Amino acid sequence: MSRLSGVLRRVFGGVKQCVGSDQFGNKYYYIPEHKSWTGQVVRARRLVEACNPAEFEYLEGNIPSEWDAWIRGRRKDPPTIEELVRNEEYREQIKLKAQEVEERDQVLQIREEQPVQTQVKGHAAAAQYGRPEISPDPVSTANTFTPGSWSPNKKS
């Protein structure tokens, strides 16, 4: 039988081995490395046969992430049914938790009062920001300033 499959591979190309399917009906195949009829080595391939072959009807979520990782070679073995079910349950739990958090956040936003706006004079970068005391530094405009009329305080 292996001799016959070897001849078929060389004549018609690789023989597809079905490795599994998903909940959407897509089928996944593996074509092992083989030699073509010309003697060239053709590398192993992984491919998906979509349940809906029309390209314009394809949506990104139609292939589960576990199968996508296998197709792209990011994992060695194809996913098992148990793994797919477990990961789907986990995704549903995450969605429920996210919905609960969103509801709690909306309740908190409704309860929360508008903050009282306070006016603070000055700038946050200024040394006297937030202090009620009056600065000994002169406050003047260019119209009243006379050179030499002011000298800075000596810091101790």
Buried (B, 14 or more C-beta within 10 A) or exposed (E): EEEEEEEEBBEEEBBBEEBBBBEBEBBBBBBEEBEEEEEEEBEEEBEBEBEEEEEEEEEEEBBBEBBBEBBEEEEEEBBEEEEBEEBEEEEEEEEEEEEEEEEEEEEEEEEEEEEEEEEEEEEEEEEEEEEEEEEEEEEEEEEEEEEEEEEEEEEE
